[in-house]
């Protein structure tokens, strides 16, 4: 696996270690010693004050991997083995929140976003002082200004008015990348995710330099059911083609060896999404609606639901590829539990709202499971799915994929449909979508919206690095020029 930063290595390694202990039936006996093993007494700790702090961080990072968060701790003396026991015995995880911040790990970012550097000349104008609404500017004996951080509200007026640009803005990475201001500090200075605002784009997870932000994982809920021989079917997102440097048949074989009854491609559901969405687009345009957007990105759907309600009438009512795939599987395997596997945090929300899908696994978690169980993709027995989807359905994995699929489907009826992409839900693109909703005008008839810059292949929970993933995707897509199903 190619990691883009050390935070991913730590997260992946910790989960793989837990899974290895589970596989060897040593999880309950040895999990309490895990923080000590990972940070021995005389080990050098980077980024923490001491080894004891680092051990606390290991403990609390383990909780979300077991399906808990810090709110579940009512007694600090409760050992990790107790949480592991609950995770393995529970019949249902009733937690409502999908994400959490590990408070012990979220302790090193600045409390105030502005700092006065030694470039301050102690000028007579004192523009920073004159424009501060909270009287938070103080002066040293040499005339240089400094900020009283107990009083400062990070409004930025001193930064804007300093003639020497001596005042710098220090971003808080998770807050900086959040397009909807869903994450902010609480009264204790720890970041808190407001899930009434969160659109689950996942940008904050890998932006946090200390790896303090986690999803609430369902890994052990799934593994325990597989161990108990409960029938489970994995439905795998098209972006799986970009995750491992191996033919997709090998990847499916590796996933099936975990104990799944069947592997079904979500690309099969993407074909239904394409046909329904194409017909809906024709109807809406014929009725005089100025434009229609795609509906398959759950993060975008959450954005409209929570922040731009005026946009909802322009969003296609067509179900996502996961929606249609789950119903295909339920018809064939009515008693099986369905596990969606993909690169997306927001899918966890969609799964919670879909009665036909039971669990979510991310590609990152799949990679950790393979390492923990000792499964090597290159050695896996190849597995071929029963239904071969068309190439365009697999193309949903990248930006422009939905547009291309709809255009191919409608090539005889509407060859000249004007379409654009809005890829990457940044603050700027959110404002753009808000303008479309407010004015009822857009520069195209069909708009594909994806939360991630390159589409699902660059999602927050991918296994491989983005550049290699794009190359692997193109390599795998070439197979579908000569094989594949029909619409």
C-alpha positions as CSV (number, residue, x, y, z in Angstrom):
1,X,0.0,0.0,0.0
2,X,1.2,3.5,-0.8
3,X,0.4,6.0,1.9
4,X,0.3,9.7,1.5
5,X,1.1,10.5,5.1
6,X,2.1,8.8,8.4
7,X,-1.4,9.2,9.9
8,X,-2.7,6.7,7.4
9,X,0.2,4.3,8.3
10,X,-0.7,4.5,12.0
11,X,-4.4,4.0,11.4
12,X,-3.9,1.1,9.0
13,X,-1.3,-0.6,11.2
14,X,-3.4,-0.3,14.4
15,X,-6.5,-1.9,12.8
16,X,-4.4,-4.7,11.1
17,X,-2.9,-5.4,14.5
18,X,-6.3,-5.7,16.2
19,X,-7.6,-7.9,13.4
20,X,-4.5,-10.2,13.7
21,X,-5.2,-10.6,17.5
22,X,-8.8,-11.3,16.7
23,X,-7.9,-14.0,14.1
24,X,-5.6,-15.7,16.6
25,X,-8.3,-15.5,19.4
26,X,-5.9,-13.3,21.5
27,X,-7.8,-10.0,21.2
28,X,-9.5,-10.1,24.7
29,X,-6.3,-11.4,26.4
30,X,-3.8,-9.0,24.9
31,X,-5.6,-5.8,23.8
32,X,-5.0,-4.1,27.2
33,X,-1.2,-4.4,26.7
34,X,-1.3,-3.1,23.2
35,X,-0.7,0.6,24.0
36,X,2.4,-0.4,26.1
37,X,3.7,-2.7,23.3
38,X,3.3,0.1,20.7
39,X,4.9,2.7,23.0
40,X,7.4,1.0,25.4
41,X,8.7,3.0,28.3
42,X,12.0,4.1,26.8
43,X,10.7,4.7,23.3
44,X,11.1,8.1,21.7
45,X,7.8,9.9,21.2
46,X,7.4,12.5,18.4
47,X,4.6,15.1,18.7
48,X,3.5,14.2,22.2
49,X,4.7,15.3,25.6
50,X,5.6,11.9,26.9
51,X,5.2,8.1,26.4
52,X,2.2,8.0,28.8
53,X,0.3,10.5,26.6
54,X,1.1,8.5,23.5
55,X,-0.3,5.3,25.2
56,X,-3.5,7.2,26.0
57,X,-3.8,8.2,22.4
58,X,-3.3,4.5,21.3
59,X,-6.1,3.5,23.7
60,X,-8.6,6.1,22.5
61,X,-7.8,5.5,18.8
62,X,-8.6,1.9,19.4
63,X,-12.2,2.7,20.5
64,X,-13.6,3.9,17.1
65,X,-12.0,0.9,15.4
66,X,-14.0,-1.3,17.8
67,X,-17.2,0.7,17.0
68,X,-17.2,3.1,20.0
69,X,-16.1,6.7,20.6
70,X,-15.0,8.7,23.6
71,X,-18.6,9.3,24.7
72,X,-18.9,5.6,25.5
73,X,-16.3,5.9,28.2
74,X,-18.1,6.5,31.5
75,X,-15.2,5.2,33.6
76,X,-11.6,5.8,32.7
77,X,-10.6,2.6,34.5
78,X,-12.6,0.5,32.1
79,X,-10.0,-1.6,30.2
80,X,-9.9,-2.0,26.4
81,X,-10.6,-5.7,26.8
82,X,-14.1,-4.8,28.1
83,X,-14.8,-2.7,25.0
84,X,-13.5,-5.5,22.8
85,X,-15.7,-8.0,24.5
86,X,-18.8,-5.8,23.9
87,X,-17.8,-5.3,20.3
88,X,-17.6,-9.1,19.7
89,X,-20.9,-9.9,21.6
90,X,-23.2,-7.1,20.4
91,X,-26.0,-8.0,18.0
92,X,-26.4,-4.5,16.8
93,X,-24.4,-1.2,16.9
94,X,-26.9,1.5,17.8
95,X,-24.5,4.4,17.6
96,X,-26.1,7.3,15.7
97,X,-22.9,9.3,15.0
98,X,-20.7,8.2,12.2
99,X,-17.5,10.1,13.1
100,X,-15.7,11.2,16.2
101,X,-12.7,13.2,17.3
102,X,-10.2,11.4,19.6
103,X,-9.8,14.1,22.3
104,X,-6.4,12.8,23.6
105,X,-5.0,13.1,20.1
106,X,-6.5,16.5,19.3
107,X,-4.3,18.6,21.5
108,X,-1.6,20.3,19.5
109,X,-3.3,22.7,17.1
110,X,-3.4,26.4,17.9
111,X,-6.2,27.8,20.0
112,X,-6.1,31.2,18.2
113,X,-5.7,31.4,14.4
114,X,-3.5,34.6,14.4
115,X,0.0,35.2,15.7
116,X,2.3,38.3,15.6
117,X,5.7,37.5,14.3
118,X,9.0,39.2,15.0
119,X,8.5,41.1,11.8
120,X,6.4,43.6,13.9
121,X,8.3,46.9,13.8
122,X,6.4,48.4,16.8
123,X,5.0,51.1,14.5
124,X,3.3,54.3,15.6
125,X,0.1,53.6,13.6
126,X,-0.8,50.6,15.7
127,X,-3.4,49.6,13.2
128,X,-3.7,46.1,14.7
129,X,-4.5,47.7,18.1
130,X,-6.9,50.3,16.7
131,X,-9.0,47.8,14.8
132,X,-9.2,45.0,17.4
133,X,-12.8,44.7,18.5
134,X,-11.9,42.9,21.8
135,X,-8.8,44.9,22.9
136,X,-6.7,41.7,22.6
137,X,-3.5,43.5,21.4
138,X,-0.8,44.2,24.0
139,X,2.6,45.8,23.6
140,X,6.0,44.6,24.9
141,X,8.6,47.0,26.3
142,X,10.3,47.3,22.9
143,X,7.1,48.4,21.3
144,X,6.3,45.1,19.5
145,X,2.7,43.9,19.6
146,X,1.5,40.6,20.9
147,X,-1.9,38.9,21.0
148,X,-3.7,38.1,24.3
149,X,-4.9,34.6,23.3
150,X,-7.4,34.5,26.2
151,X,-9.2,37.5,24.7
152,X,-8.7,37.1,21.0
153,X,-11.7,35.8,19.0
154,X,-9.7,35.1,15.7
155,X,-11.7,37.7,13.8
156,X,-8.6,38.5,11.7
157,X,-8.9,42.3,11.7
158,X,-5.4,42.7,13.0
159,X,-4.1,40.5,10.2
160,X,-6.0,42.5,7.6
161,X,-4.7,45.9,8.9
162,X,-1.1,45.3,9.7
163,X,1.0,47.3,7.1
164,X,4.0,45.1,7.5
165,X,2.1,41.8,7.1
166,X,3.7,40.8,10.4
167,X,0.6,39.0,11.6
168,X,0.2,35.5,10.2
169,X,-2.9,33.4,9.8
170,X,-2.4,29.8,11.2
171,X,-5.1,27.5,9.9
172,X,-6.5,24.6,11.8
173,X,-6.3,21.9,9.1
174,X,-9.6,20.1,9.7
175,X,-11.6,23.4,10.0
176,X,-9.8,24.7,6.9
177,X,-10.9,21.8,4.6
178,X,-14.5,21.5,5.9
179,X,-16.7,23.1,3.2
180,X,-19.7,23.6,5.6
181,X,-18.2,24.6,8.9
182,X,-19.3,21.4,10.6
183,X,-16.1,21.1,12.8
184,X,-15.0,23.6,15.4
185,X,-13.5,23.7,18.9
186,X,-15.6,23.0,22.0
187,X,-15.2,24.7,25.4
188,X,-12.2,22.4,26.1
189,X,-10.3,23.4,23.0
190,X,-11.0,20.0,21.3
191,X,-12.5,19.8,17.8
192,X,-16.1,18.7,17.7
193,X,-18.0,17.5,14.6
194,X,-21.6,18.8,14.4
195,X,-23.3,16.0,12.5
196,X,-26.4,18.2,11.9
197,X,-24.1,20.1,9.6
198,X,-21.6,17.4,8.5
199,X,-22.0,16.2,4.9
200,X,-19.5,13.3,5.5
201,X,-17.2,14.3,2.7
202,X,-14.4,12.9,4.9
203,X,-11.9,15.7,4.0
204,X,-11.1,16.3,7.7
205,X,-10.0,12.7,8.4
206,X,-6.8,12.8,6.4
207,X,-6.3,16.6,6.9
208,X,-5.8,16.2,10.6
209,X,-2.0,16.0,11.1
210,X,-2.4,14.1,14.4
211,X,-4.8,11.5,13.1
212,X,-7.5,12.5,15.7
213,X,-10.5,12.1,13.5
214,X,-12.0,8.6,12.9
215,X,-15.1,6.9,11.5
216,X,-17.0,4.6,13.8
217,X,-15.9,1.3,12.3
218,X,-18.1,-1.8,11.7
219,X,-15.1,-4.1,11.0
220,X,-15.6,-6.4,14.0
221,X,-19.3,-6.5,13.6
222,X,-18.7,-7.9,10.1
223,X,-15.8,-10.2,11.0
224,X,-17.6,-11.8,13.9
225,X,-20.6,-12.5,11.7
226,X,-18.4,-14.0,9.0
227,X,-16.7,-16.2,11.7
228,X,-20.2,-17.4,12.8
229,X,-20.9,-18.4,9.2
230,X,-23.8,-15.9,8.8
231,X,-24.6,-15.4,5.1
232,X,-23.1,-12.1,3.9
233,X,-22.9,-10.7,0.4
234,X,-20.3,-8.0,-0.4
235,X,-21.4,-5.4,-2.9
236,X,-18.3,-3.6,-4.2
237,X,-18.1,-0.1,-5.6
238,X,-16.6,0.4,-9.1
239,X,-13.7,2.3,-7.7
240,X,-12.3,-1.1,-6.4
241,X,-10.6,-1.2,-9.8
242,X,-8.2,1.5,-8.6
243,X,-7.3,0.1,-5.2
244,X,-4.9,-2.8,-5.6
245,X,-2.1,-3.4,-8.1
246,X,-3.7,-6.6,-9.2
247,X,-6.4,-7.8,-11.6
248,X,-9.8,-7.2,-10.2
249,X,-10.6,-10.9,-10.3
250,X,-7.8,-11.4,-7.8
251,X,-9.1,-8.6,-5.6
252,X,-12.6,-10.2,-5.6
253,X,-11.0,-13.5,-4.8
254,X,-9.2,-12.0,-1.8
255,X,-12.4,-10.4,-0.5
256,X,-14.4,-13.6,-1.0
257,X,-11.8,-15.6,1.0
258,X,-12.8,-13.5,4.1
259,X,-15.9,-15.6,4.2
260,X,-18.5,-13.8,2.0
261,X,-21.2,-15.9,0.3
262,X,-21.0,-13.8,-2.9
263,X,-19.4,-10.8,-4.5
264,X,-21.6,-8.5,-6.6
265,X,-20.4,-5.4,-8.4
266,X,-22.2,-2.2,-7.7
267,X,-21.5,-1.4,-11.4
268,X,-24.5,-3.6,-12.0
269,X,-26.7,-1.2,-10.1
270,X,-24.9,1.7,-11.9
271,X,-26.5,0.5,-15.1
272,X,-29.9,0.9,-13.6
273,X,-29.0,4.3,-12.3
274,X,-27.8,5.3,-15.7
275,X,-31.0,4.2,-17.5
276,X,-33.4,5.7,-14.9
277,X,-31.4,9.0,-14.7
278,X,-31.2,9.3,-18.5
279,X,-35.0,8.9,-18.8
280,X,-35.6,11.3,-15.9
281,X,-33.3,13.9,-17.5
282,X,-35.3,13.7,-20.8
283,X,-38.6,14.2,-18.9
284,X,-37.3,17.1,-16.8
285,X,-35.9,19.0,-19.8
286,X,-39.1,18.4,-21.7
287,X,-41.1,19.8,-18.8
288,X,-39.0,23.0,-19.0
289,X,-36.8,22.4,-15.9
290,X,-33.6,24.3,-16.7
291,X,-31.1,21.7,-15.4
292,X,-30.9,18.5,-13.4
293,X,-28.0,17.2,-11.2
294,X,-26.9,13.7,-10.5
295,X,-27.9,12.0,-7.2
296,X,-25.4,9.2,-6.7
297,X,-22.9,11.0,-4.4
298,X,-24.4,10.8,-0.9
299,X,-22.2,13.6,0.4
300,X,-23.7,15.9,-2.2
301,X,-27.2,14.8,-1.2
302,X,-26.4,15.6,2.4
303,X,-25.2,19.0,1.3
304,X,-28.5,19.8,-0.3
305,X,-30.5,18.3,2.5
306,X,-28.7,20.3,5.3
307,X,-27.4,23.4,3.6
308,X,-29.0,24.1,0.2
309,X,-32.6,22.9,0.4
310,X,-33.5,25.0,-2.7
311,X,-31.3,22.7,-4.7
312,X,-33.2,19.5,-3.9
313,X,-35.8,20.1,-6.6
314,X,-33.0,20.0,-9.2
315,X,-31.5,16.7,-8.0
316,X,-32.4,13.6,-9.8
317,X,-34.8,11.3,-7.8
318,X,-33.0,8.2,-9.2
319,X,-31.5,5.9,-6.7
320,X,-27.7,5.4,-6.3
321,X,-25.9,2.4,-7.8
322,X,-25.7,0.9,-4.3
323,X,-29.5,1.3,-3.9
324,X,-30.3,-0.8,-7.1
325,X,-27.5,-3.3,-6.4
326,X,-28.8,-4.1,-2.9
327,X,-32.3,-4.8,-4.3
328,X,-30.9,-7.1,-6.9
329,X,-29.0,-9.0,-4.2
330,X,-32.0,-9.1,-1.8
331,X,-34.1,-10.7,-4.5
332,X,-31.5,-13.5,-5.0
333,X,-30.4,-13.8,-1.4
334,X,-33.3,-12.7,0.8
335,X,-31.7,-14.0,4.1
336,X,-28.2,-12.6,3.5
337,X,-26.8,-9.5,5.1
338,X,-25.4,-7.0,2.7
339,X,-22.1,-5.2,3.1
340,X,-21.3,-2.2,0.9
341,X,-17.5,-1.8,0.2
342,X,-16.3,1.5,-1.0
343,X,-14.1,4.6,-0.5
344,X,-16.6,6.9,1.1
345,X,-17.6,8.1,4.6
346,X,-21.0,9.4,3.3
347,X,-22.0,5.9,2.3
348,X,-22.2,5.1,6.0
349,X,-25.1,7.6,6.2
350,X,-26.8,6.2,3.1
351,X,-26.5,2.7,4.4
352,X,-28.1,3.8,7.7
353,X,-31.1,5.0,5.7
354,X,-31.3,2.0,3.4
355,X,-33.2,-1.0,4.9
356,X,-31.6,-3.3,2.3
357,X,-28.0,-2.7,3.3
358,X,-26.6,-3.8,6.7
359,X,-23.0,-2.7,7.0
360,X,-20.2,-0.6,5.4
361,X,-16.6,-1.4,4.9
362,X,-14.1,1.1,3.4
363,X,-11.3,0.1,1.0
364,X,-8.9,1.2,3.7
365,X,-10.5,-1.2,6.2
366,X,-10.4,-4.0,3.6
367,X,-6.7,-3.4,3.2
368,X,-6.2,-3.7,7.0
369,X,-8.4,-6.8,7.1
370,X,-6.3,-8.5,4.4
371,X,-3.1,-7.7,6.3
372,X,-4.5,-8.8,9.6
373,X,-5.9,-12.1,8.2
374,X,-2.7,-12.7,6.2
375,X,-4.5,-12.6,2.8
376,X,-2.3,-11.6,-0.1
377,X,-4.1,-10.3,-3.2
378,X,-1.5,-11.7,-5.5
379,X,-1.9,-15.2,-4.2
380,X,-5.7,-15.1,-4.1
381,X,-7.8,-17.5,-6.1
382,X,-9.4,-15.4,-8.9
383,X,-13.2,-14.9,-8.6
384,X,-15.4,-13.8,-11.5
385,X,-18.7,-12.1,-10.9
386,X,-21.8,-13.6,-12.4
387,X,-22.9,-10.4,-14.2
388,X,-20.6,-8.4,-16.3
389,X,-21.6,-4.7,-16.4
390,X,-20.9,-2.4,-19.3
391,X,-17.7,-0.3,-19.3
392,X,-19.6,2.9,-18.7
393,X,-21.0,1.6,-15.4
394,X,-17.5,0.9,-14.1
395,X,-16.7,4.4,-15.2
396,X,-18.8,5.8,-12.3
397,X,-15.6,5.5,-10.3
398,X,-14.1,8.7,-11.7
399,X,-15.3,12.2,-12.5
400,X,-17.2,12.5,-15.7
401,X,-18.2,8.9,-15.5
402,X,-21.9,9.5,-14.9
403,X,-22.1,12.1,-17.6
404,X,-20.4,9.7,-20.1
405,X,-22.7,6.8,-19.1
406,X,-25.9,9.0,-19.6
407,X,-24.6,10.4,-22.9
408,X,-23.8,6.9,-24.2
409,X,-27.2,5.7,-23.2
410,X,-29.0,8.7,-24.8
411,X,-26.7,9.0,-27.9
412,X,-29.6,8.4,-30.3
413,X,-32.3,10.4,-28.5
414,X,-30.3,13.4,-27.2
415,X,-26.8,13.5,-28.7
416,X,-26.2,17.2,-27.8
417,X,-27.0,17.3,-24.1
418,X,-24.9,20.1,-22.5
419,X,-23.2,18.7,-19.3
420,X,-20.6,19.9,-16.8
421,X,-18.9,18.5,-13.8
422,X,-18.7,20.0,-10.3
423,X,-15.9,17.8,-8.8
424,X,-14.7,18.5,-5.3
425,X,-17.1,20.0,-2.7
426,X,-14.9,22.9,-1.6
427,X,-16.2,26.1,-0.1
428,X,-16.0,27.7,-3.6
429,X,-18.0,24.9,-5.3
430,X,-20.6,24.9,-2.5
431,X,-21.1,28.6,-3.1
432,X,-21.4,27.9,-6.8
433,X,-24.1,25.3,-6.2
434,X,-25.9,27.6,-3.9
435,X,-26.0,30.2,-6.7
436,X,-27.5,27.7,-9.1
437,X,-30.2,26.9,-6.6
438,X,-31.0,30.5,-5.8
439,X,-31.2,31.7,-9.4
440,X,-32.5,28.6,-11.0
441,X,-29.9,29.0,-13.7
442,X,-26.9,26.9,-14.5
443,X,-24.4,26.8,-17.4
444,X,-25.5,23.3,-18.4
445,X,-28.6,21.1,-18.6
446,X,-27.0,18.2,-16.8
447,X,-24.6,18.6,-13.8
448,X,-22.5,15.8,-12.3
449,X,-21.6,16.5,-8.7
450,X,-19.0,14.6,-6.8
451,X,-17.6,15.4,-3.3
452,X,-14.1,14.2,-4.2
453,X,-11.9,15.9,-6.7
454,X,-11.3,12.9,-9.0
455,X,-14.5,11.1,-8.2
456,X,-14.7,8.1,-6.0
457,X,-11.2,6.9,-6.9
458,X,-9.9,9.8,-4.8
459,X,-12.2,9.2,-1.9
460,X,-11.2,9.7,1.8
461,X,-11.0,6.0,2.6
462,X,-9.1,4.6,-0.4
463,X,-6.4,1.9,0.0
464,X,-3.8,3.0,-2.5
465,X,-2.4,6.4,-3.5
466,X,-4.4,8.5,-6.0
467,X,-1.9,8.6,-8.8
468,X,-1.3,4.9,-8.9
469,X,-5.0,4.3,-8.5
470,X,-5.9,6.3,-11.6
471,X,-3.4,4.3,-13.7
472,X,-4.8,1.0,-12.3
473,X,-8.4,2.1,-13.0
474,X,-7.6,2.9,-16.7
475,X,-5.8,-0.4,-17.0
476,X,-8.8,-2.3,-15.7
477,X,-11.3,-0.3,-17.7
478,X,-9.6,-1.4,-20.9
479,X,-10.9,-4.9,-20.3
480,X,-14.5,-3.8,-20.7
481,X,-13.9,-2.7,-24.4
482,X,-14.1,-6.4,-25.3
483,X,-16.3,-7.8,-22.5
484,X,-19.3,-6.6,-20.5
485,X,-23.0,-6.7,-20.3
486,X,-25.7,-4.8,-22.1
487,X,-28.0,-2.1,-21.0
